[in-house]
Amino acid sequence: MYAVISTGGKQYRIAQGDVVRVEKLDGEEGASIDFNRVLMIGHGDEVTLGTPYIEGSVVSGTIKNHGRGKKIEIIKFRRRKNYRKQMGHRQAYTDVEITDIKT
């Protein structure tokens, strides 16, 4: 059984036991979290699609840890214009282990 959920502006295809890295979520490590924005659930050949979400279905998970991703360097440069700008960004994330998919 698998499901497609939406969180943090992105969609993830998940199954029970998967560890998914999503945008930062509120909650402490070890806390349980529910995703109620379920777009699709598949079980073998049977597929259920939502319009846009499936009513009453919930995907449960446990927060494993929080962290920050690899630094992305942003460099803007214009030759002969004496213009140079350098910045960086580290995106915060949360690792979630999927424990249950309820339809």
C-alpha positions in Angstrom: 0.0 0.0 0.0 1.3 3.5 -0.9 -0.1 7.0 -0.7 0.7 10.4 -2.2 0.6 13.3 0.3 1.1 17.0 0.1 3.1 19.0 2.6 5.3 22.0 2.4 4.2 22.8 -1.1 5.5 19.5 -2.4 4.1 16.0 -3.1 5.6 12.8 -1.8 4.9 9.1 -2.7 5.2 7.2 0.6 4.7 3.7 1.9 4.6 2.3 5.5 8.1 2.2 7.0 9.6 4.9 4.7 11.6 7.7 6.1 10.8 11.0 4.2 12.7 14.3 4.3 10.1 17.1 4.2 10.1 20.8 4.8 10.5 21.8 8.4 7.5 20.8 10.6 6.6 22.0 14.1 7.0 19.3 16.8 9.6 17.6 18.9 11.6 14.6 18.0 9.7 11.4 18.7 6.3 13.1 18.5 3.7 11.7 16.2 2.3 13.8 13.3 -0.7 13.3 11.0 -0.9 14.3 7.3 -4.5 14.7 6.3 -3.8 16.1 2.8 -3.8 12.7 1.0 -4.0 13.0 -2.7 -4.0 9.3 -3.7 -3.9 5.9 -2.2 -2.9 2.8 -4.1 -3.3 -0.8 -3.0 -2.3 -3.3 -5.7 -4.3 -2.6 -8.8 -6.9 -0.5 -6.8 -6.2 3.2 -6.8 -8.3 5.9 -5.0 -7.9 9.5 -6.2 -9.0 12.6 -4.3 -10.7 15.7 -5.5 -8.3 17.2 -4.5 -8.0 15.3 -1.2 -9.4 12.0 0.0 -11.9 12.6 2.8 -11.3 10.8 6.0 -7.9 9.4 5.1 -4.9 10.1 7.3 -1.2 9.2 7.0 0.5 9.0 10.4 4.2 9.3 11.1 6.9 9.9 13.8 9.3 12.8 13.7 12.8 11.3 13.7 15.0 14.5 13.6 15.3 18.1 12.5 18.2 19.5 10.5 19.5 21.8 7.9 20.5 20.9 4.4 23.7 21.5 2.5 24.6 25.1 1.9 23.7 26.5 -1.5 26.0 29.2 -2.8 24.5 32.1 -4.7 26.9 34.3 -6.6 25.8 37.3 -8.8 28.5 38.9 -10.9 28.6 41.4 -13.7 31.8 41.8 -15.5 33.3 45.3 -15.9 30.5 46.8 -13.7 32.2 46.5 -10.3 29.3 44.4 -9.1 29.6 41.2 -7.1 27.2 39.8 -4.6 27.6 36.5 -2.7 25.0 34.8 -0.6 24.2 31.4 0.8 21.1 29.4 2.0 20.5 26.3 4.1 17.0 24.9 4.0 15.6 23.4 7.2 14.1 19.9 7.0 12.4 17.3 9.1 12.8 13.5 8.8 9.5 11.7 9.2 9.1 7.9 9.5 5.7 6.8 8.1 4.0 4.5 10.6 0.4 4.0 9.2 -1.8 4.8 6.2 -5.5 4.9 7.1 -8.2 5.0 4.4 
